[in-house]
Each structure stands twice: as C-alpha cells, then as structure tokens.
C-alpha cells in the first residue's frame, strides 16, 4: 500500500476573478522508503504539491490518503498533529529559531508532541548524532555555517520519526560542495529506510534520486522511476566524480 | 504543549527582549502602584474618620436636643417643661431598647483660673458618672466622680488634658507630664478640686507623629529671644476629624447636682432663673438677666444623651424614646433626636467618592498599560511571523500558538503587577516621607489583591487579540514572510 495516495487533486486559486489552477487533477503514489524528487520550474506548482503533500494546505478537489488516512477533510488541528507526527520539513533557509540553541530547536517538534523533557533530550541527541551535529548541540544557529544549520534542520525533521521528510530546495542556500554533502546525507538516510521527497528546480539535484516527478503547469509531466526502467546505477554525486 | 512549557517559553521570550519587556511592564507597574497607593491614601483617610467617629461615642449614641415648639402647638408653649430629670427617670423605667441615659447640663462663659492662668473650656458639663462610658472617655489619672459626689453636690471636677495644659502647662512646655490630681482651681470664683484627669485623646497618626518627634533630637530653635510664632504653625498638626479630639480634650465634667446648685441657683451668674435659658442665648442671658430674682434654679437639661441597645433597632428605640418623652412633655414636641448617622453617612460617602475617583484614574492608567502590552505583542508577532510559521509547520496547533502569545502577555502583566506591588510600597513610603499627611496611608491586602488581579486581567485582555491574530496565521504564507 502506498504511503501517500493522491487522486484527482486540484488546487485552485482565485486572483482578481481569474482562476489559477496551481494543481490540476494530479494522481500520485509515494511508497514507503522511496527517495523521490519533485522537479519543475518556478510557478509549475511543485511547491503547491509539496504543501498539499505536507499537510500545510488542503486541496480544492480530490482526495489524499496519508498512511491510509484520508486527510483531504481533516481539520486544522488534525493537520497540525499529522505534520507533527508523520511529516518532517527541511527548508531552503533552514528556518531554525534563532533564539534557541541547536538542541532546543531539534527538541521543538517533541515539545508540541508532548514528550517529557528527558525523552526530548535523548531523542534530540540521537537525531543530532545521526547528522553528526551532536558536538554543536549548545550552539546558536547564528554560530553555525549554512551546512551545519541545514544538518540541524534535518535532525529536527527526523526527530519525531516521521513517515516522510519533505526537503524544499534544501541545497538552494548552500555552496555546491556543502550542498552535495547534504544530498549525500539524504541518500544515506534513505538507505536507512526514510522516505524522502526533494523539491527542487535543479535537474542535477533531481538526478540524485531514483524516482523523479516532473511538474509542469500543475500537471505531472513525467514520472520516471529509474529502478523500474533498469537505469539504476546508484546516485551520481559530483563529489564522487571529482574525487575519482 | 503543556502549560508549564508554555510559561517557560513565555519567560524566555520576555528575557530575550529585556528592555522592551521592561518598558511594556512600566505601564502595568505604574498602574498597579497608583491603584494601591490611591487606595492606601483613601484607607488612611477612612481610618482617621472612623477613629473620630468612635471618639465621639459611636453610632449607638443619640442626643436628645431642645427644639422649637411646632407651630401647631404654640398655644401650649407655656405648658412646655423642657427636658428634665423626669425624662431621664421615665426613659430608664419605660424604654427597654435604651440601655443608658445620661443627663447633661452645660454652661457657657465659664472661666477656670489658677495662679493667673485661665481657660474657658469648650465643654463644661454637669452630668452623671456614666457619661464617661457613653462618651468613650478614659480616666487616666485619679477617678471619675461617683453618685455620692453627685448626691452631695461636691465641688469636684474631672478635666481633660487641654484644660491641664492651659492651667498647669503642657508636657511639651514643662518637659514632664503634670498630673494635677488633688489641686484646686477656681471655676467662676468657686473652688473646685480636681479629682481626675482623662487621657490625652488623639488620632493614631498624631500619636505616631508625637513619638517620632520625641525620638528626634530637639530642633534648632529660631535665634533671638523666645517668642510665640503666631498661628499657622499648629495648622499642620490637625488631623482630618482632629477637631473632634481637640474638643474632647477640652472637657470638664462636674457632678450634675453641683452644676445645678452652684451654677444655676446659687450664683445666678450664668443664665439661671431667666426662664429663657438656651444654649444659644446663654451668653447674653448671664449679663442681662443675672439679677432676676427667682430662686428656683432652672431644672432643664441642655441635652440628654441616650445609648440604644442595637444600631439595627435604631428606629424602634427612637420611637420608644419619643413615646415616653411625649408623655412626660404633655404631648408637646419640644425635643428632637440627633444621631451620628448623618456624619457616618457623610464619611461613607466621602470615602466611596474618593475611592471611586481614585479607582477610576488608576484603572485608566492600568488600561493604558494594557494597551501598551497589546501594542508590543502586536509588534512582536509581526516580527515573529516566520517563527510562528515554523512552529506551525512542525506541528504547533492554533491552540499552541494562541497559548504561547497569551502566556507571554500574561507573564508580562504578572511580573509588572508584582513589581507594581513592590513599587507601591516604596511609593507610599515616599509619600509619607515627603509630605506627612494627616492620616497615614495604609496598604491593605484587598487593594493589593485587587490591583494584581486587575493587572492580570488586563494582561489577558491585551493578549487575546494578538494571540488570535498569531494563531490564525497561515503557515505557508508565514513561512514565505520576510
């Protein structure tokens, strides 16, 4: 059974009497453990798709099932709970809270989940170890490099063991070298069993993932799964090729 | 998110913006402290007035006074006997709601002299020994005269401290307190023995001030020869209602029979025998009609003080007294009752007015403080739109964000309120030190609780709108916000 099932999902905005179809009748399945990229030029509707997949937004039409649960009609409160428990977000601008240190930032989702402070600390440290940031736990975000901030943000996304992690242009604000190490980290996480969806406009980044979903004008233009078409020869890391 | 976490987050946010939070709190601090200080001032006033009310005998005391005969009874004017001892005995026998009756015979233009010093006491009263109880006097030295003194019409008197001060010198002048028990004074040229002296009556505030002045080193006197500095210097030592204490100190009690025989019959000096004695005409009567040959001394009492059993039965008791007295007065209504109710109501009214106006002013300043909080919270959430978006993206519900902002606002109000209570204590101390008022302001627990509760309520009210605004932010738009 698919982790996420989209059936006939549309998102329609009305701007000054004009109807804009950001998403137009989209069908999509994402299976557990997949590493996919959602790619498209700006304005294509990929962000809207991610918002709907990430339960930040509700579709105008159609049904979404996440983990077997229909969320098209969920209340704001239920959506918040789903975001908290089943979904992790990684953003282009990291979006760590500047007033909190790294550990507190990573603990934040568990604060809203209602975990005890001891459990929060343990699990946050585990997540930081996973992204090799445990030695920066007491630093403020401003004291870290962009790559380190993004690692902390990934730790925060992972800390509640979500069903799926959405990364919205996770390398967009990093230099290419750091960006690659972040992509590598995503790859490793995916090998450990996490379901990850990268949202990007950059075909090079999308090339890292086995499955690519290309969005154009609110519709799925291409849905290519390298594993199915037998093209799977591992992710192509520029870093790796440089070293060789 | 549990409430404890919410409060911790609220504190963190306030600590992160220390200066701004302090400025915001200032409004609440000033509001709370002005509310508490205002109510402390009013409370001080109230205490002073209540003390004065107790000093004059409390609400249970009712005076029966002479009254002009009503027009429709003028034809019986020659039958009117006035208030006499007959009324006293009748009331004692027939009015069970009246627990005490004290006859009073007053005389004006009395001069007490001793060794060249003289005083005309304000209250020169012939009465019964139980007047001490009814008028809340305390005999500090010697004794009150008793029934035997009264029966034998002895020339004895009990004086107040103001009389002592005039005839023997005040403790401040002499440096020690003179207790003139057993001394003799002349009252209108008759020798009287002082057998008792009342304690010195003053408001609590005056007592305190006197103690403070005693503990201070003596002030540097003005240079040059000693002189009286004239009126005006004493005006500050007057309390609100302090005149009550001055009058009370300026009292001389003598036995009723002594008054009747020595001042109304034997000497014929003061209003005796003229048949027209009244309090208002007494002064002139003594000079004009003193020589009238009539040897039955005027038996009329100037006033009759009665004490009723229960304030709640004031109406019934007065009706009883009226019935009895109408009987003894042959149905002629030449008397009236004077209670302290009016004064007491006046005091209550004055206090509630002061409390109301002070309360409104302070409430407005608290409200301004609340508006300050709301303003800052609105600015703060605009600044933190992105943070709120992040929090919502990772799972904060409407309620979580709402609580967070509301708690921040309430925490500001609570800290401000506590600081305000502290400041109000300082403020009241400062007020007392800078301008010693007649009645020490008293900070009451109720006013502190009220002010604190009000500040918390203002914090909640001020936080509601910003919290609602923050909580209903759309996470997508909030995350895009720069």
Interface residues (C-beta under 8 A of the other chain):
Chain A: X51 X54 X56 X57 X76 X77 X80 X81 X83 X84 X85 X89 X91 X95 X97 X99 X108 X109 X111 X112 X113 X114 X156 X160
Chain B: X1 X2 X5 X12 X13 X16 X386 X387 X389 X390 X391 X392 X393 X394 X395 X396 X397 X398 X399 X400 X475 X476 X479
